Amino acid sequence: MKTIIETDRLTKSYGKSRGIRDLTLQVGEGEIFGFIGPNGAGKSTTIRTLLGLITPTSGTANVLGMDISHRREILARTGYMAAEASFYPGMRVSQLLALSASLRGMDCTAEAKRLCERFELDTQKKVETLSLGNRKKVAIVCAFQHKPDLYILDEPTSGLDPLMQKEFFALLHERHAAGASVFLSSHVLSEIQRHCTRAAIIREGELIAADRVEALTGAGVRRVTLHGVSEAPDLPGVQPITGGADSVSFFYRGALQPLLAALQALPITDMTVTEPELEEIFLHYYEKKEA
């Protein structure tokens, strides 16, 4: 698989403050790749380093086949959305979009107009009068109007209402279907589960897992809840989650027959078996790292 983003022991140190440490990662061309972590985990630091906006302390990184020192060339072919959009005051939306396009030496008037209509964005308003959601829409148009090869998106849906979030992901998948690659940072785990093929989990600046989303959620793993009992069965493949006086939940990996045989001896009043949510697996990775 040809890589479009590749890092090797990438580190950014801020002294006592948290940065990123020894981050080794590969993102394939044509992927929608998720980057998962809570606020402060190092997602934005990673993205700014990849774009050459901050200088790494050590390690190497390549984006679009270029070392990240080639910042101008990388930014010209990338659509970047920062987690918090801020713009020059006193400018109308139309002026800001034109400025963004001119920095790349392009005329994106037609595509910008189409995107503004799609996201119901008034181009005559001044940017400082816009709500958080509308500022986010401006950032979307700036990132998408030049139809780049790579989208690097840091918490792109925060501040958007549910209808605009749906429209944003529809646009993202259209661009992906046209051949673009996507690096999507988020702490909204359901977004990663629905829209990404592979993902990495970052915790306190360190990468703790990277795999296909199906593998991260535990292929073959089931979430079992039993009522009428207070302990999970003592069986290989069982990992307890919660327990109480009359119910217990646990992950189970393995064939169903041994589990069913073990359950027959228990005074169960009810049970459910479901696939685990990514959020549960995410917390499991964090707890395992702490242990």
C-alpha positions in Angstrom: 0.0 0.0 0.0 1.4 3.4 -1.0 1.6 5.7 2.0 0.4 9.3 1.9 1.4 10.0 5.5 4.3 8.3 7.3 6.0 9.0 10.5 9.0 7.4 12.3 9.4 8.0 16.0 8.1 11.6 15.5 8.5 13.6 18.7 7.5 17.1 19.7 8.6 18.1 23.2 7.4 21.2 25.0 9.5 20.6 28.1 7.3 19.7 31.0 4.1 20.2 28.9 2.8 17.2 27.0 3.6 16.9 23.3 4.0 13.7 21.2 6.5 10.9 21.8 8.0 8.4 19.3 4.9 8.4 17.1 5.3 5.8 14.3 2.3 5.7 11.9 1.4 5.0 8.2 -1.7 6.2 6.4 -2.3 4.7 3.0 -3.2 6.6 -0.1 -7.0 6.6 -0.6 -7.8 5.9 3.1 -10.2 7.6 5.5 -8.0 7.2 8.5 -9.2 8.1 12.0 -7.1 9.6 14.7 -8.8 9.1 18.1 -8.0 10.6 21.5 -9.5 12.9 24.1 -8.7 16.6 24.2 -5.1 17.1 25.1 -4.0 13.7 23.9 -1.7 15.2 21.2 -3.9 15.1 18.1 -3.5 18.8 17.2 0.2 18.7 17.9 0.6 15.7 15.6 -1.4 17.5 12.8 0.5 20.8 13.1 3.8 18.9 13.0 2.8 17.0 9.9 1.9 20.2 8.1 5.2 21.9 9.0 3.5 24.5 11.2 5.6 23.5 14.2 9.1 21.9 14.1 9.5 18.4 15.5 12.0 17.8 18.3 13.1 14.5 16.8 12.0 11.8 14.4 10.9 12.1 10.8 7.7 12.5 8.8 6.6 12.5 5.2 3.4 13.8 3.7 2.4 13.3 0.1 5.8 11.8 -0.5 7.7 14.9 0.8 9.5 15.5 4.0 7.5 17.8 6.2 10.2 20.5 5.8 8.6 21.1 2.4 5.7 23.0 4.1 4.7 25.2 1.1 4.3 22.3 -1.3 2.4 20.1 1.2 0.0 22.9 2.2 -0.7 23.6 -1.5 -2.0 20.1 -1.9 -3.7 19.7 1.4 -7.1 20.8 2.8 -6.5 21.6 6.4 -9.2 22.3 9.1 -8.0 23.4 12.5 -9.9 22.4 15.6 -10.7 26.1 16.3 -11.2 28.3 13.3 -10.0 31.9 13.6 -9.9 34.5 10.8 -8.8 38.0 10.1 -11.4 40.4 11.5 -13.1 43.0 9.2 -13.3 40.7 6.2 -16.4 39.4 4.6 -16.7 35.7 4.1 -16.4 36.1 0.3 -13.1 38.1 0.8 -11.7 35.5 3.1 -12.5 32.6 0.7 -10.9 34.5 -2.1 -7.8 35.2 0.0 -7.5 31.5 0.9 -7.7 30.5 -2.8 -5.2 33.2 -3.8 -2.6 31.8 -1.3 -2.6 28.7 -3.5 -2.6 30.7 -6.7 -6.0 29.4 -7.7 -9.4 30.8 -8.6 -11.9 28.7 -6.7 -14.9 31.1 -7.2 -17.3 28.6 -8.7 -16.5 25.8 -6.3 -16.7 28.2 -3.3 -20.1 29.4 -4.4 -21.4 25.9 -4.7 -20.1 24.9 -1.3 -21.5 28.0 0.4 -24.9 27.3 -1.1 -24.7 23.7 0.1 -23.8 24.7 3.6 -26.2 27.7 3.7 -23.4 30.2 4.3 -24.0 33.9 3.8 -20.8 35.2 2.0 -21.6 38.9 2.7 -21.4 38.7 6.4 -18.2 39.7 8.3 -16.4 36.8 9.8 -16.4 38.3 13.4 -20.2 38.3 13.4 -20.5 34.6 12.6 -21.6 32.0 15.1 -19.3 29.1 15.9 -21.2 26.8 13.5 -20.9 29.3 10.7 -17.2 29.9 11.3 -16.8 26.1 11.0 -18.6 26.3 7.7 -16.2 28.9 6.5 -13.3 26.6 7.5 -14.9 23.7 5.5 -15.1 25.8 2.4 -11.5 27.0 2.8 -10.3 23.4 3.1 -12.4 22.0 0.3 -12.7 24.6 -2.4 -9.4 23.8 -4.1 -10.2 20.0 -4.3 -6.9 18.9 -2.7 -5.3 15.4 -2.8 -5.3 15.1 1.0 -7.6 16.4 3.7 -6.2 16.8 7.3 -9.2 17.6 9.5 -8.9 18.3 13.2 -12.2 17.9 15.0 -14.1 19.1 11.9 -17.6 18.7 13.1 -17.4 20.4 16.5 -19.9 23.3 16.4 -21.9 22.0 13.5 -25.6 21.1 14.1 -26.6 17.5 13.2 -27.9 18.3 9.7 -24.7 20.1 8.8 -22.6 17.3 10.2 -24.5 14.9 7.9 -23.9 17.2 5.0 -20.2 17.5 5.9 -19.7 13.7 5.9 -21.6 13.4 2.6 -19.2 15.9 1.0 -16.2 14.1 2.6 -17.2 10.8 1.1 -17.8 12.4 -2.3 -14.2 13.7 -2.3 -12.9 10.3 -1.1 -14.8 8.5 -3.9 -13.1 10.9 -6.3 -9.7 9.7 -5.1 -8.7 12.0 -2.1 -7.2 10.7 1.1 -8.4 11.7 4.6 -6.8 12.0 8.0 -9.6 12.7 10.4 -8.9 13.6 14.0 -11.8 13.3 16.4 -12.8 12.5 20.0 -16.3 11.5 18.8 -15.8 7.8 18.5 -19.1 7.1 16.6 -17.7 9.3 13.8 -14.6 7.1 13.5 -16.6 3.9 13.6 -19.0 5.0 10.9 -16.7 6.7 8.5 -13.1 5.4 8.8 -11.5 2.2 7.5 -8.5 2.3 9.9 -7.7 4.3 13.0 -5.1 5.0 15.6 -5.6 5.7 19.3 -3.4 8.3 21.0 -3.0 8.8 24.8 -0.9 11.4 26.5 1.2 11.9 23.3 1.8 8.2 22.7 0.3 5.9 20.1 -1.3 2.9 21.9 -3.1 1.1 19.1 -3.4 1.3 15.3 -5.5 -1.1 13.2 -8.6 -1.5 11.1 -11.6 -0.2 12.9 -13.1 -3.7 12.9 -10.0 -5.0 14.6 -10.0 -2.2 17.2 -13.5 -3.0 18.1 -12.5 -6.6 18.5 -13.4 -8.9 15.6 -15.2 -11.8 17.1 -15.7 -10.1 20.5 -19.2 -9.9 22.0 -20.5 -7.9 24.8 -22.6 -10.1 27.1 -24.9 -8.9 29.8 -26.5 -11.4 32.2 -29.3 -10.7 34.7 -29.9 -12.8 37.8 -26.2 -13.4 38.5 -23.5 -11.2 40.1 -20.3 -12.7 38.6 -19.1 -13.5 35.0 -18.5 -17.2 34.3 -15.0 -18.4 34.9 -14.1 -19.2 31.3 -11.2 -18.5 28.9 -12.0 -15.4 26.7 -14.1 -13.7 29.4 -13.1 -10.1 30.4 -15.4 -8.6 33.0 -16.7 -5.0 32.4 -19.2 -4.3 35.2 -20.8 -6.3 38.0 -23.5 -5.8 40.6 -25.9 -7.6 42.9 -28.1 -9.1 40.2 -26.4 -8.4 36.8 -22.9 -8.6 35.2 -21.5 -7.5 31.8 -18.3 -8.8 30.2 -16.5 -9.1 26.8 -16.2 -12.6 25.4 -13.9 -13.8 22.6 -14.2 -17.4 21.5 -16.7 -20.0 20.3 -20.2 -19.8 21.5 -20.7 -23.4 22.6 -18.3 -23.3 25.6 -20.0 -20.0 26.7 -23.5 -21.5 26.4 -22.5 -24.6 28.3 -21.1 -22.5 31.1 -24.3 -20.4 31.3 -26.6 -23.4 31.6 -25.4 -23.9 35.2 -26.2 -20.3 36.2 -29.6 -18.9 37.4 -29.9 -16.4 34.6 -33.2 -14.5 34.3 -32.3 -12.6 31.1 -29.4 -12.0 28.8 -28.3 -9.8 25.9 -25.4 -10.4 23.4 -24.3 -7.5 21.2 -21.2 -6.2 19.4 -19.1 -3.9 21.6 -19.1 -0.1 20.8 -15.9 1.5 19.8 -16.1 3.7 22.9 -16.0 0.7 25.1 -12.9 -0.7 23.3 -11.4 2.8 23.5 -11.7 2.9 27.3 -10.4 -0.7 27.4 -7.2 0.4 25.6 -6.8 3.3 28.0 -7.3 1.2 31.0 -4.9 -1.5 29.7 -2.2 1.2 29.1 -2.6 2.5 32.7 -2.3 -1.1 34.0 
